Amino acid sequence: MIPMPALPQTLIKHKGYVQFPKLLKTISGWFSREGYKSHETKHKYKGGGEAEYEVDFKGEKKINEYVRYKIDVSIRAWEVKQVELTQEGQKIKTQYGRIHVAVSPSYDLDWQGRFGGNKFLQELQNFFHKYIIYRDINDKWVDDLLFKSIHLARNIKEEFGHEG
């Protein structure tokens, strides 16, 4: 499998109110709606007066027999305090703190390893990428993956109450 160039990461910085269970449900719900297989790879919580969170998600989606999308979401929060707010006449429990969310898209070509092995197959794969599917890679799959990762980032921003 040939390593693909890195795609731009979206970094969301937020200082304010957030409901962590709702944020995590938003992310896992987005993966589910878009047809990604996802799982939480890390969930660390360090309690105390000001808590810290570290949560990582990995999502994968098979596009075809040759292309697979991957989106990683990494959440880091610190100085998190439990607070109670009155919203629309109801008291709700929420958290206040500093949060950074990184949305990192990537993709695999030949994720099944069909071109692996000898030098001839690897050269054939290079030819295939450069001359046969070059436009599909750059104009179709990369654009679609970037659009999906931006859509996920927009959903996360909306959860924080940010505009688009």
VENBELFEN-V228448 format. One record per pair of residues at least 4 apart in sequence whose C-alpha atoms are under 7 Angstrom apart, sorted by the first residue. I is the first residue (numbers start at 1). J is the second residue. D is the distance in Angstrom with one decimal. If there is no record, write none. Layout:
I/J/D ; I/J/D
This chain:
1/109/6.9 ; 1/110/6.2 ; 1/111/6.9 ; 1/113/6.2 ; 1/116/6.6 ; 6/106/6.8 ; 7/105/6.3 ; 7/106/6.3 ; 9/102/6.7 ; 9/103/5.7 ; 9/104/4.7 ; 9/105/6.8 ; 10/102/5.7 ; 10/103/5.1 ; 10/104/6.6 ; 11/100/6.9 ; 11/101/5.8 ; 11/102/4.5 ; 11/103/6.5 ; 12/100/5.6 ; 12/101/5.0 ; 12/102/6.3 ; 13/99/5.9 ; 13/100/4.6 ; 13/101/6.6 ; 14/98/5.9 ; 14/99/5.1 ; 14/100/6.4 ; 15/97/5.6 ; 15/98/4.4 ; 15/99/6.2 ; 16/96/5.2 ; 16/97/5.5 ; 16/98/6.6 ; 17/94/6.8 ; 17/95/5.6 ; 17/96/4.4 ; 17/97/6.7 ; 18/94/6.1 ; 18/95/5.4 ; 18/96/6.2 ; 18/160/6.2 ; 19/23/6.2 ; 19/94/5.1 ; 19/95/5.9 ; 20/24/6.1 ; 21/25/6.1 ; 22/26/6.1 ; 23/27/6.4 ; 23/159/6.5 ; 24/28/6.2 ; 25/29/5.7 ; 26/30/6.1 ; 27/31/6.4 ; 28/32/6.2 ; 29/33/6.1 ; 30/34/6.1 ; 30/152/6.9 ; 31/35/6.3 ; 31/36/5.0 ; 31/38/6.5 ; 31/59/6.7 ; 32/36/5.7 ; 35/61/6.7 ; 36/59/5.6 ; 36/60/5.2 ; 36/61/4.7 ; 37/59/5.5 ; 37/60/5.3 ; 37/61/6.3 ; 38/57/6.9 ; 38/58/5.4 ; 38/59/4.1 ; 38/60/6.4 ; 39/57/5.7 ; 39/58/5.7 ; 39/59/6.7 ; 40/56/5.8 ; 40/57/4.4 ; 40/58/6.4 ; 41/56/5.5 ; 41/57/5.7 ; 41/58/6.8 ; 42/55/5.2 ; 42/56/5.0 ; 43/54/5.7 ; 43/55/4.5 ; 43/56/6.7 ; 44/53/5.6 ; 44/54/5.0 ; 44/55/6.4 ; 45/52/5.8 ; 45/53/4.7 ; 45/54/6.6 ; 46/51/5.5 ; 46/52/5.1 ; 46/53/6.5 ; 47/51/4.5 ; 47/52/6.6 ; 49/81/6.8 ; 50/79/4.7 ; 50/80/5.0 ; 50/81/5.4 ; 51/78/6.1 ; 51/79/5.9 ; 51/80/4.9 ; 51/81/6.5 ; 52/77/5.5 ; 52/78/4.4 ; 52/79/6.5 ; 52/80/6.3 ; 53/76/5.8 ; 53/77/5.0 ; 53/78/6.5 ; 54/75/5.7 ; 54/76/4.8 ; 54/77/6.6 ; 55/74/6.0 ; 55/75/5.1 ; 55/76/6.7 ; 56/73/5.6 ; 56/74/4.5 ; 56/75/6.2 ; 57/72/5.7 ; 57/73/5.0 ; 57/74/6.5 ; 58/71/6.0 ; 58/72/4.6 ; 58/73/6.5 ; 59/70/5.6 ; 59/71/5.2 ; 59/72/6.3 ; 60/68/6.9 ; 60/69/5.6 ; 60/70/4.5 ; 60/71/6.6 ; 61/68/5.7 ; 61/69/5.2 ; 61/70/6.6 ; 62/67/6.5 ; 62/68/4.5 ; 62/69/6.4 ; 63/67/5.5 ; 63/68/5.4 ; 63/69/7.0 ; 66/109/5.6 ; 66/110/4.7 ; 66/111/6.2 ; 67/108/5.8 ; 67/109/4.8 ; 67/110/6.4 ; 67/111/6.6 ; 68/107/5.6 ; 68/108/5.2 ; 68/109/6.7 ; 68/111/6.7 ; 69/106/6.2 ; 69/107/4.5 ; 69/108/6.6 ; 69/145/6.8 ; 70/105/5.8 ; 70/106/5.1 ; 70/107/5.5 ; 71/103/6.9 ; 71/104/5.5 ; 71/105/4.3 ; 71/106/6.2 ; 72/103/5.8 ; 72/104/5.1 ; 72/105/6.4 ; 73/101/6.9 ; 73/102/5.6 ; 73/103/4.7 ; 73/104/6.4 ; 74/101/5.6 ; 74/102/5.1 ; 74/103/6.7 ; 75/100/5.9 ; 75/101/4.5 ; 75/102/6.6 ; 76/99/5.7 ; 76/100/5.3 ; 76/101/6.5 ; 77/97/6.9 ; 77/98/5.5 ; 77/99/4.3 ; 77/100/6.4 ; 78/97/6.1 ; 78/98/5.5 ; 78/99/6.7 ; 79/97/5.1 ; 79/98/6.2 ; 80/95/6.3 ; 80/96/5.4 ; 80/97/4.2 ; 80/98/6.9 ; 81/95/5.5 ; 81/96/5.3 ; 81/97/6.4 ; 82/94/6.0 ; 82/95/4.6 ; 82/96/6.5 ; 83/93/6.0 ; 83/94/5.5 ; 83/95/5.6 ; 83/96/6.8 ; 84/91/6.5 ; 84/92/5.6 ; 84/93/4.5 ; 84/94/6.0 ; 85/91/5.5 ; 85/92/5.4 ; 85/93/6.4 ; 86/90/5.3 ; 86/91/4.3 ; 86/92/6.2 ; 87/91/6.2 ; 87/92/7.0 ; 103/149/6.7 ; 103/153/6.7 ; 105/145/6.9 ; 105/146/6.9 ; 105/149/6.3 ; 110/114/6.4 ; 115/121/5.3 ; 115/122/6.0 ; 115/125/6.2 ; 116/121/6.7 ; 116/122/6.5 ; 117/121/6.8 ; 118/122/6.6 ; 119/123/6.2 ; 120/124/6.1 ; 121/125/6.1 ; 122/126/6.3 ; 123/127/6.2 ; 124/128/6.1 ; 125/129/6.1 ; 126/130/6.1 ; 127/131/5.7 ; 128/132/4.9 ; 128/133/6.3 ; 129/133/5.3 ; 129/134/5.4 ; 130/134/5.2 ; 133/137/6.1 ; 134/138/6.3 ; 135/139/5.3 ; 136/140/4.9 ; 136/141/6.2 ; 137/141/5.1 ; 137/142/6.0 ; 138/142/5.3 ; 138/143/6.8 ; 139/143/5.9 ; 140/144/6.0 ; 141/145/6.0 ; 142/146/6.1 ; 143/147/6.1 ; 144/148/6.2 ; 145/149/6.2 ; 146/150/6.2 ; 147/151/6.1 ; 148/152/6.3 ; 149/153/6.2 ; 150/154/6.1 ; 151/155/6.4 ; 152/156/6.4 ; 153/157/6.2 ; 154/158/6.2 ; 154/164/5.7 ; 155/159/6.4 ; 156/160/6.6 ; 157/161/6.3 ; 157/162/5.2 ; 157/164/7.0 ; 158/162/5.3 ; 158/163/6.5 ; 158/164/7.0
